[in-house]
Amino acid sequence: NKKRRRLKTYPNLDSNGNKVLKERPTFKDLKSYYDDDNVHVLPKGNDGKTLKPRACQKAETSHLYFPTCNNFHEHDLGRVYDDPSLLEHPRPENEMYQKYLAHGYYRDVWIVEDNPWIWPHRYPNEKLQTQPKYGVENEERTSEMVPKAYRSAALKTLQLTHPFSQDHFEEVQNEAVIMERLTSSPRIMNIYGHCVMSTMAEVVPIEFEEVSVPGEGYFAHDEIEERNKDGVRPFNNFTPTQKLGFALEMAESLADLHGFPDGVIVHDDVQPCQWLRTPDGHLKLGDFNRATIMQWDNVAGGYCKFNNGEAFANYRAPEEFAARNLDEQIDVFSFGNNLYGMMTGLWNFYDTDDDDKVQTQLIDGEIPFIDPRYRERSFADRTLVDLMKRCWVYDPAERISIFEAVDVLKKAVEDNGKEEGVREKE
């Protein structure tokens, strides 16, 4: 109260004691009216243009947080993994098998398997399945995971080398909220539970990035020219039909985020490794710990743009490197990079891995080199070339939306199917 009296920030009230907001509120008026942690009041618009104050309110979705810690406490990750086929006596049906898989910077990844004896009709067939080659680096691990995916989950836990961080906790919590809200989408990985820094989600066993951009994905420009002297030769083995199909599935999964009814969700880390392939060949999007649920502007209407501070690496939209205010269009720009990788088997700026150099190029409006012969190679490649250029438009407001990209790709998939049908008849 002393602070309010000193700053004269008491709200205006009507005769019934209800708060009243002036027609042209000042920053101080908004601070008084929205005395709420869920509303972030700014002295000016965060779109880089508007000088009037704004009040950005968190989406209700961001508070729908349902941890399931009791389920996580049932797992003993300290127990040595034991192959059920080697046990003399089966484990109790309530126990599961845990196996360390891999790790990222912050978290370890474990595979948690249902006891096979609760799947008496499916488990005996696991060892009878003949696994094809998937084109990934670790064929043995993938071949082991594919037949077990139906009874497995991926458990991510904080590495013990990292201390608890409130910021990182909020990132993991945000990821859990988003995945839970998007459970209905067949293009988003299902989440099975969440507790503090840990999440458990479905196993999608086949890497996509390793097949899309095999190896390092970097070469000198002269090397690429020599390789393509008699015609362009992508480094991956995707067929035209596969390229269009994967591109459409990627676009549709991003459209699930951008078109979410309870508020626009920005993935904010679009790159090929965020998609994995299911055993039946479809892509699913995951890893939402950088995602942003956009806030609503209570003053002007529309969504408040956001800023994540300094950007890193070389796969992002130019406005991110230029520290401009952001919206869902950053995902579209990076989606264009994904299309480039699927078409060529190379990274977007394949002739350098110098992040600073690429960032400067992007800020200056440069886009990756596209060999013009790709447009003549196939209908699918021509479609991808034209679409990625629309994704790489410098001005986010002029850039194609992900919904328009979905429409382009749906029509392309249909037209490509007709062309293939004609060729088969011939």
N, C-alpha and C positions, 0 to 999 in steps of 0.2 A: 504493500500500500504506500509506503514511503517513496518507493521508486516511482510508482504511478503518479503520486502527487508532484514529485520533482519533475518528471517528464511530461506531466499533463496528458497521460495516456488512458484516462478513463473512457470507456465507450459511450457513445450517444445512446440514450434510452428513450423509448416512447412512453406514453402515459401508463401503459401496462407493465413497464419495467423490462420490456424486450429490447435487445440490441437493435440499433438502426444504423445502416451503412449509408453514408452520404452518396449523392449521385455521382460526384467526381471525387472519390476518396483519395486522400494523400497517403503516403507511406505510413505515417503515424496513425491515421484512421484505420488502415488495414491491420496494423499491428494490434490495435485495441480491439477491433471487431473479431479478428481471428486469434483469440487467445487459446490456441490449440496446437499441440505438438504435431498434429497431422497436417497442418497447413504451414507451408514455408513462404513467408512474405519477403518479397524482393523489392528493393528501392526502384528498380527499373526492369523492363522486360528482358528476359534472357534469350531473346531471339536475335540479339545484335542490332536491332533497329528501334524497338519501342522504348521510349524514355519514361513512360508512365509506370507506376508500381504495379506489381502483380502478386497474386496470392495463389500459390500452387499447392493443391491438395492431393494427398496420397490416395491411391485407389483403395477401395475397401478390400479388394482382393489381397493386397499386401499384408493384411492382418489375419488372413485365414490360415493359421499356422497350427497344425495338429501333430505334434511329436508322438512317437510310439516307442518310448524308451524301454518299456518293459520287454518288448520283443527283442531289442538289441542286447539286453543283459542276459539273454538266454544262451548267447553264443560264446564259446570258449575258444578264443583265437590262439591261446597258448598251447593247445593240444596238437601234437604232431598229426599231420594228415595221414590217414590210413585208407588205402585202396579197398573198397568193399569186396572186391573179388579175391583179396588175399586174407580176409578175416575168416577164422574158423567158426565164429559165431556172429551173427548179425548184431549190429548196435540196436538199442531200443528205438522204437519208431519215432519217439519224440526228439531224437538227436539228429543233428545235421553234420555234414562234413565240410570243413573249411580248408581252403588251399590258397596260399599267397600267389598272386598273379603278377602284379607290377606296381609301379608307383609313379605319381606325378611330382610336382614340386612340393605340394603341401600334404598330399594324402597317399596312403597305401591303398591298393585294390586287392580284395580277396574274392575268391569264388566260393560261394556257399551253396552246397548241394543238398537237396532233399535226400533222405535215406532211400536208397533204391528199392527197398522192399515195400514201400508204400505205392510203387508204380509197377505192380507185378506183370501187367500186360505190355508195358512199353520198355521196361528196363532190359529184358532178355534180348531185345532187338538192337540195343545200342552197339554191341560189339560185332554185330552182323552187317552193319552198314558199311558200304564201301565209300570212302570219302574222296571227292575229286580234289584236284589242285585248285587252290583259291588265288594264287598269284601273290600271296603275302609273304613277309619275311619269315615268319614263324609258322610254317605249314603244320608242323607236328602239334603245336599247342592249339591251333585253330581246329585241326581235325579231331582233337580230343574234346574241344568245347562244343562243337556243333551238335553232336548227337545227344549231349547232356543239357543243352540250352533249355529245354522244356521244363526241367526240374532244378534249375540253377538260378542264382541271383548274384549280382555284383555288389559287394559291400565295400564302401569307401570309408576309411578311418584316418584321423589326423596322425601324421607321423610324430613320433615322440620327440624328435629333434626340434620341433617347432613349439613355442609357447602359445598359450591361448591368446587369441587376438579378437577383440570385439568387432573390428571391421571384417575380419575373415569369417567370424561366426555369422554376421549378418549376410555375407555373401552366400554361405551354405544354406542359411535359413531361407533366403530369397530363392535359391535354386529349388529347395524342397517345396516351397509354396507354388512356384510356377509349374513344376512337374506334376504336382497333385491336381492343380486346376486344369491341366491339359491332358489328363488321363484318358479322356474320351477320344483323343486323336490317335489314329493308327500310325501316324507319322512321327510321334513323339515317344521316347522311351518311357515305359511305365515305371513309376516309383512305388515301392512296396513299404517303405517306412523311412523315418528320419528321427535322429536324436542328436541334438547339439551339433557337433562337427561331423557326424556320420550320416550317410544315406545308403539305402539299399534299393537297387533298381534291377530291372530285368537284364538278362545277359543277351546282348546282341553280338554274336561271336566273331564276325568277319570284318577286318579292317577295310576301310574304303580308300583312305588316302594313299596307302601303299600300292594300290592297284591303279588309282587315277594318275598319280605322279610317281612312277617307279624310281627307285634309287634316290640320288641327290636332287635331281630336277634342275641342276645348274650346268650350263655349258657356255663356252665362248661363242659369240655370234658366228664367227667363221666356221666353227665346228658344225653348227646347225645348218649353215648355208651349204657346206659340203655334203652333209647327210641328205639334204633336200634338193640336190642339184637336178635330180631326175623326177622330182615331184615330192610334195610334202609327205613326210612319214612320221606320224605321231609316235611317241615313246610308249604309249599304252596300247592295249589290244581291244579297246572298246569298239563295238560295231556302231554304225550310225544310229540304229534303233536303241541301243543301250544308252548312248549319250543323251538322246532326247528323253528317254524314260527316267534316267537318273536326275537330269536337270529339272524335269517336272516334279519329281518327288521332293527334291531340295526346295524348289520354289513353293510348293504346297505346304511344306512344314514351316517355312518362314511366314507364309500367309496365315497359318494357324496362330502365330504369335502376333503379327501386325493387325490381324482382324479379330483378336480375342474380344468377345462382347463386353467384358468387364474392364477393359482398358488396354491400350496398345502396349505390347511387350517388345522390347528391343533385345535381340540376342547379344549383340555387341562383341561377338568373338567368332564371326562366321569364317570358317576355314574347313577344308575337306575332312580333317581329323575329327570334327564334331559329329560327323555322320558315320554310322556303322551299318553293315549289311546283315540282314536276317538270313537264316538258312534257306528261305525261299526266294532270296535275291532282292528284297526291298530295302530301302534306306530308312533309318530312323535317326532323328536328331536328339542329341543330349548335351550335357555339360552346360548348365545355365548359371554358373556362379559369377559370371560377369553381366548377366542380363539385368535390364532395367524395366521396371513397370512404370510407365510414364505418368506424371502427375497432371491434374486438370487445372487450368487457369480459371479461377472463380470470378475474375474481373472481366477479362476479355473473351472468355470462352476458348475452346481449343486446348491442345496439349502444351504444357510448358516444355520447352527444350531443355536439355541438360548438358553438362560438361564433365567429362571424366578426367580432366587434367591432361598432362602430357601423355601422348600415345607413343608406343614403341613398335618395333618390328617393321615389316614392309608390306603388310597385307591389308592395310586399312584405308578408309576413305580420306581424301585430302583434307576435308574439314576437321578430321580428328588430329592430324599432324599440325594443322594451323591453329589448333586450340579454339576453334569456333564452336558455337553451340549446336547441339546434335539432336537428331531424331531418328526414326526408324529407317531413314534412307541410307544410313551408314551400312546397314545389313545388305542393302541392294547393291551397293558398290562392291563390297567384298564377295557377294554372290557372283558378280561378273568375273572376279578372279577365279572362282571355282569353275565357272564355265570354260575359262581359258585352259585350266589344268586338265579338264576332261577332254577338251578338243585336241590339245597338243601333247599332253603328258609332261609338261614343263611348268615351272613356276612362272608367275606373271612377268617379273623382270629376271629372266633366266640367266642373263649374262653378268649378273653381279649379286653377291650376297652382302653387300655393304648397305646396311639399313639406312644410315644417314644420307647416302647418295640417293636411294630410292625415295626417301621421305621428301627430299628437296625436289626431286622430279615430280612427285605427285602434287606437292603444294604449287608448283609452277604449271600444273595442268597437263603434264605429259602422261600418256597412257602406254601400256605395253605394246610392243611391236607385234603385229599380226601379219603373217605372210599372206598376201592377197590371193594366193593359189588355194587357200582353204575354202574360199567362197565358191570355187569351182569344183571342189572335191566331191561334195555330196549335198543333198538338200539339207541334211541335218547340220553339217558344218556351216553351211550358209546361214541357216537360222541362228546358230549359236554365235557366229561372228556379228550378225546384225543386233542380236539381243545384248551381247556383252558391251557393245559400244553404247547402247542406250543405258546400260547399268553404270557406265563410266562417265556419264555426263557430269561435268564439274559442279554445277549448281545443283544442290540437293532438291530444290523446288522444281527444277526442270527434268530431273532424273526420273526414269520409269519407276512406277510403284511395283511392289512384288505381286500385286493382284493383276496388273497388266501383264507382267511377265508370265504368270500362270496362264492367262488367256492365250498369249502367244504360243506357249509351249503345248498347251492342250490341242490347239489347232494344228501345230506342227506334227505332233504325234499322230493325229488323225490323218493328215495329208501324207505323212511318210508311210503310214500303213497302206494307204491306197496305192502309192507308188510301188511299194514292195509287192502288193498283190498283182499289179500289172506286169511287173518283171517276172513273177513266178509263172504267169500265164504264157508269157513269151518263151 
